[in-house]
């Protein structure tokens, strides 16, 4: 090297102990020389014309920015391809379900329909054949109101009533268990699993087109992209989708757990956007091209590169998450609004019970008066309802 140091640069600042800086230092030790960092004076933080000129004018030997199919390649520079694979995925935002939808979610609409039709059918049979049941079926099964001792009823009534009681008991237990699990882990309005679903949802993707152009072009996602250099998955805005390496995406998910909603505000899409090899810009005029490729291959095949990359990335992400959690600590006290689901269930049950009671009184009055229901009966009914509340 005749005393010439290895000159390296990066779009963003890299700490001295970063795996890529250590790679250049190990190469310098192997070549019996030193290293020198070229500071990036371009303010955009992207691979643009300014950064391209910087690499050329400062005679940089290697650019430590990790590139995947870049559009712009500086003059006299080439791509040093490595065996490191990047599995690019999209992190999509999630919105919590509304409270009413959460209450109906434990059962599908088919189950709810069958249950309602069953109860309506039993009530219609009771009204059509009044002598068949001595107890009111709905009040007996749902509210437990027993007008006549069920154990002394005839076999037909016992068969119907006991069957409905067991059915409603099992369904209520299943509903309660499912609802509790949904409260603990709140589902989203609609989770996106595929790229086609992402297109249909209309969610925009924040991405740097100069870095992710190849992936976005392959899947015709460019129309959804909001071009931005500030696309770090460590500071996502809960509105846009973001692209990242799968390993890093899995590390940052705990940062976006919303304790108030008990759900992750981002999820990793199951369908991968693409897998590509990581590469670096190297000066083709530099005698270090073959040496840098050799040392990188040795680090990768020995497992040193993968081990140090996992450690450094994990440390960086966990440090950011710890700082975020320290700043965003909130009061964990239990408040009235935290029990909103329980209060809503109680309110629904009360409304159904009162409606059933009022309906029973009206039917009873009509039957006793021979089909007539006057103003005096209405006043009496209102007094009864007022006493209930």
C-alpha positions in Angstrom: 0.0 0.0 0.0 3.1 2.2 0.2 1.9 3.9 3.4 -1.5 4.7 1.9 -4.4 4.1 4.3 -7.7 2.4 3.3 -10.2 5.1 2.9 -13.8 4.2 3.8 -17.1 6.2 4.0 -20.7 5.6 4.9 -23.9 7.6 4.3 -24.7 7.4 8.0 -22.3 7.5 11.0 -20.9 4.1 12.0 -19.4 3.5 15.5 -15.8 2.3 15.6 -16.8 -1.1 16.8 -19.3 -1.7 14.0 -18.8 -5.0 12.2 -18.2 -3.2 8.8 -15.6 -0.9 10.3 -13.9 -3.9 11.9 -13.9 -5.6 8.5 -12.0 -2.7 7.0 -9.6 -2.6 10.0 -8.9 -6.3 9.8 -8.2 -5.9 6.1 -5.8 -3.0 6.9 -4.1 -5.2 9.4 -3.8 -8.0 6.9 -2.3 -5.5 4.4 0.0 -3.9 7.1 -1.6 -0.5 6.7 -4.1 1.8 8.5 -7.6 3.1 7.9 -9.0 6.6 7.4 -12.7 7.6 7.6 -14.0 10.0 5.1 -16.8 12.0 6.7 -20.0 12.3 4.6 -20.6 16.0 4.1 -23.8 15.5 2.1 -26.9 16.4 4.2 -29.6 14.4 2.5 -28.6 11.1 3.9 -29.3 9.2 0.7 -27.4 7.8 -2.3 -27.6 10.9 -4.5 -25.4 12.8 -6.9 -23.7 14.6 -3.9 -22.7 11.4 -2.3 -21.6 9.9 -5.6 -19.2 12.9 -6.2 -17.9 12.6 -2.6 -16.8 9.0 -3.2 -15.1 9.9 -6.4 -13.4 13.1 -5.3 -12.2 11.8 -2.0 -10.7 8.6 -3.6 -12.7 6.4 -1.3 -11.7 2.7 -1.5 -14.8 1.2 -0.1 -18.3 2.5 0.8 -19.6 0.7 3.8 -23.2 1.5 3.1 -25.1 -1.7 2.4 -26.6 -1.6 -1.0 -29.2 -3.8 -2.8 -29.6 -3.2 -6.5 -28.8 0.5 -6.4 -29.9 2.7 -9.3 -26.9 5.1 -9.1 -23.3 3.6 -9.2 -20.5 6.2 -8.8 -17.9 6.5 -11.6 -15.1 4.0 -11.4 -17.0 2.0 -8.7 -18.4 -1.5 -8.8 -20.4 -3.7 -6.6 -18.7 -6.1 -4.3 -21.4 -8.8 -3.9 -21.4 -10.9 -0.7 -23.1 -14.1 0.4 -25.2 -12.2 3.0 -28.9 -12.4 2.1 -31.4 -9.8 2.9 -35.0 -11.0 3.2 -37.0 -7.8 2.6 -40.4 -7.6 4.2 -43.0 -4.9 4.8 -44.2 -3.9 8.2 -47.8 -2.8 7.9 -49.7 -0.7 10.5 -52.6 -2.1 12.5 -55.6 -0.3 13.9 -57.6 -1.6 16.9 -61.1 -3.0 16.5 -64.0 -0.9 17.6 -65.6 -2.0 20.9 -68.9 -3.2 19.4 -67.1 -5.3 16.7 -65.0 -6.8 19.5 -68.1 -8.0 21.3 -69.4 -9.8 18.2 -66.0 -11.3 17.1 -65.9 -14.4 19.3 -68.6 -16.1 17.0 -69.0 -15.8 13.3 -72.1 -14.3 11.8 -73.3 -17.8 10.9 -73.2 -18.9 14.6 -75.0 -15.7 15.7 -77.7 -16.3 13.0 -78.3 -19.9 14.0 -78.6 -18.9 17.7 -81.0 -16.1 17.0 -83.1 -18.2 14.7 -83.2 -21.0 17.3 -84.5 -18.7 20.0 -87.0 -17.1 17.7 -88.3 -20.5 16.6 -88.7 -21.7 20.2 -90.6 -18.5 21.0 -92.8 -18.8 18.0 -93.6 -22.4 19.0 -94.5 -21.2 22.5 -96.8 -18.5 21.1 -98.4 -20.9 18.6 -98.9 -23.7 21.1 -99.2 -22.0 24.6 -99.9 -25.3 26.4 -96.6 -26.9 25.2 -94.5 -24.9 27.7 -95.5 -23.9 31.2 -92.4 -21.7 31.5 -91.4 -18.8 29.3 -88.6 -20.3 27.1 -86.6 -17.2 26.5 -86.8 -16.0 30.2 -86.1 -19.5 31.4 -83.1 -20.2 29.2 -81.5 -16.7 29.1 -82.4 -15.2 32.4 -83.1 -18.3 34.5 -86.6 -17.1 35.4 -88.6 -20.3 36.4 -92.3 -19.8 36.6 -93.0 -23.4 37.2 -90.8 -26.1 38.7 -89.0 -27.6 35.6 -88.5 -30.9 37.4 -92.2 -31.3 37.6 -92.9 -30.4 34.0 -93.7 -33.0 31.3 -91.1 -34.8 29.3 -91.4 -32.6 26.2 -90.8 -29.4 28.1 -87.9 -31.0 30.0 -86.3 -32.1 26.8 -86.5 -28.7 25.1 -85.5 -26.7 28.2 -82.6 -28.8 29.4 -81.2 -29.0 25.8 -81.4 -25.2 25.4 -79.9 -24.6 28.9 -76.9 -26.9 28.2 -76.4 -25.3 24.7 -76.5 -21.8 26.0 -74.2 -22.7 28.9 -71.6 -24.1 26.6 -71.9 -21.2 24.2 -71.6 -18.6 27.0 -68.5 -20.3 28.3 -66.9 -20.4 24.9 -67.9 -16.8 24.3 -66.4 -15.7 27.6 -63.1 -17.5 27.0 -62.7 -16.2 23.4 -63.6 -12.6 24.5 -61.0 -12.7 27.3 -58.3 -13.8 24.9 -59.3 -11.0 22.5 -59.2 -8.4 25.2 -55.7 -9.6 26.3 -54.5 -9.6 22.7 -56.6 -7.1 20.8 -57.0 -7.9 17.1 -56.7 -5.4 14.3 -59.5 -4.2 12.0 -58.0 -6.2 9.2 -54.6 -7.8 9.1 -52.7 -7.6 5.8 -51.0 -10.9 4.7 -50.1 -10.5 1.0 -48.9 -7.8 -1.3 -52.3 -7.9 -3.2 -54.1 -7.1 0.1 -51.6 -4.3 0.7 -52.5 -2.8 -2.7 -56.2 -3.1 -2.0 -55.9 -1.5 1.4 -54.4 1.8 0.0 -51.8 2.0 2.8 -48.8 4.0 1.5 -45.2 2.7 1.9 -42.4 5.0 3.2 -39.3 4.0 1.4 -36.1 5.3 -0.2 -36.6 4.6 -3.9 -32.9 4.8 -4.6 -32.4 1.8 -2.2 -35.5 -0.3 -2.7 -36.3 0.5 -6.3 -35.8 -3.1 -7.5 -38.1 -4.7 -5.0 -40.8 -2.1 -5.5 -40.6 -2.3 -9.3 -40.9 -6.1 -9.2 -44.2 -6.0 -7.4 -45.6 -2.8 -9.0 -45.7 -1.0 -5.7 -44.1 2.3 -6.8 -47.5 4.0 -7.0 -47.9 3.4 -3.2 -44.5 4.7 -2.2 -43.9 7.9 -0.3 -40.3 8.6 -1.2 -38.4 9.5 2.1 -34.9 9.1 3.3 -36.2 9.1 6.9 -37.6 5.6 6.7 -36.0 4.0 9.8 -38.1 1.3 11.3 -37.0 2.6 14.7 -39.2 5.7 14.3 -42.3 4.5 12.3 -45.3 6.8 12.4 -48.1 4.2 12.8 -49.7 5.4 9.5 -47.4 4.2 6.7 -45.9 0.8 5.9 -42.1 0.4 6.0 -39.6 -2.0 4.3 -36.9 -3.7 6.3 -34.8 -6.8 6.7 -36.8 -9.6 8.3 -34.3 -10.0 11.1 -34.4 -6.3 12.1 -38.2 -6.2 11.7 -38.6 -8.9 14.2 -36.4 -7.1 16.7 -38.2 -3.8 16.5 -41.8 -5.1 16.9 -41.7 -4.9 20.7 -41.2 -1.2 20.5 -44.6 -0.8 18.8 -46.6 -2.7 21.4 -49.5 -0.5 22.6 -50.3 -1.4 26.2 -53.5 0.7 26.1 -54.9 -1.4 23.3 -53.0 -4.6 24.2 -51.8 -5.1 20.6 -48.8 -4.6 18.3 -49.4 -1.5 16.1 -47.2 -3.1 13.4 -47.0 -6.6 12.0 -44.7 -8.3 9.5 -46.4 -9.2 6.3 -46.2 -13.0 5.7 -45.4 -12.6 2.0 -41.8 -11.6 1.5 -41.0 -8.7 -1.0 -37.8 -10.4 -2.2 -34.4 -11.8 -1.2 -31.2 -10.2 -2.5 -27.5 -10.3 -1.8 -26.0 -7.4 0.1 -23.2 -5.5 -1.7 -20.8 -2.6 -1.2 -19.3 0.0 -3.5 -15.6 -0.5 -4.1 -13.2 1.6 -6.3 -12.3 -0.6 -9.3 -9.0 1.4 -9.6 -8.0 0.4 -6.0 -5.6 -2.6 -5.6 -7.8 -3.6 -2.6 -10.7 -4.9 -4.5 -9.7 -8.5 -4.4 -8.4 -8.3 -0.8 -11.6 -6.8 0.5 -13.6 -9.5 -1.2 -11.3 -12.2 0.2 -11.5 -10.9 3.8 -15.3 -10.5 3.6 -15.6 -14.0 2.3 -13.4 -15.3 5.2 -15.5 -13.4 7.8 -18.8 -14.7 6.3 -17.8 -18.3 5.9 -16.2 -18.5 9.4 -19.5 -17.2 10.9 -17.8 -14.2 12.5 -19.6 -11.7 10.4 -23.1 -13.2 11.1 -22.4 -13.4 14.8 -21.1 -9.9 15.2 -23.9 -8.5 12.9 -26.5 -10.1 15.1 -24.9 -8.8 18.3 -24.4 -5.3 17.1 -27.9 -5.0 15.5 -29.6 -6.5 18.6 -27.7 -4.2 20.9 -28.6 -1.1 18.8 -32.3 -2.0 18.6 -32.7 -3.1 22.2 -31.0 0.1 23.4 -33.4 2.2 21.4 -36.4 0.2 22.7 -35.2 0.6 26.3 -34.9 4.3 25.8 -38.3 4.6 24.2 -39.9 2.6 27.1 -38.2 4.7 29.7 -39.6 7.9 28.1 -43.1 6.6 27.5 -43.7 5.1 30.9 -47.4 5.7 31.9 -49.6 5.2 34.9 -50.8 1.5 35.0 -53.7 2.2 37.4 -57.1 0.7 36.6 -59.6 3.3 35.6 -63.3 3.3 34.8 -62.8 3.4 31.1 -60.6 0.2 31.3 -63.8 -1.7 32.2 -65.8 -0.3 29.3 -66.2 -3.8 27.7 -67.6 -5.2 31.0 -70.0 -2.2 31.4 -71.2 -2.6 27.8 -71.9 -6.3 28.3 -73.8 -5.5 31.5 -75.8 -2.8 29.7 -76.6 -5.1 26.8 -77.8 -7.8 29.2 -79.9 -5.2 31.1 -81.5 -3.9 27.9 -82.3 -7.4 26.7 -83.7 -8.4 30.1 -85.9 -5.3 30.4 -87.1 -5.7 26.8 -88.0 -9.3 27.5 -89.8 -8.4 30.7 -91.8 -5.6 29.1 -92.7 -7.8 26.1 -93.9 -10.5 28.5 -96.1 -8.0 30.4 -97.6 -6.6 27.2 -98.4 -10.1 25.9 -99.9 -11.1 29.2 -102.0 -8.0 29.4 -103.2 -8.5 25.8 -104.1 -12.1 26.5 -106.1 -11.2 29.7 -108.0 -8.3 28.1 -109.0 -10.4 25.0 -106.7 -8.5 22.6 -107.3 -5.0 24.1 -104.4 -3.0 25.5 -105.6 0.4 26.8 -104.0 3.6 28.2 -104.4 2.4 31.7 -102.3 -0.6 31.0 -99.6 1.5 29.4 -99.5 3.8 32.5 -99.2 0.7 34.7 -96.4 -0.6 32.5 -94.4 2.7 32.7 -94.7 2.7 36.5 -93.3 -0.9 36.6 -90.4 0.1 34.3 -89.6 3.2 36.5 -89.4 1.0 39.6 -86.9 -1.3 37.8 -84.5 1.6 37.1 
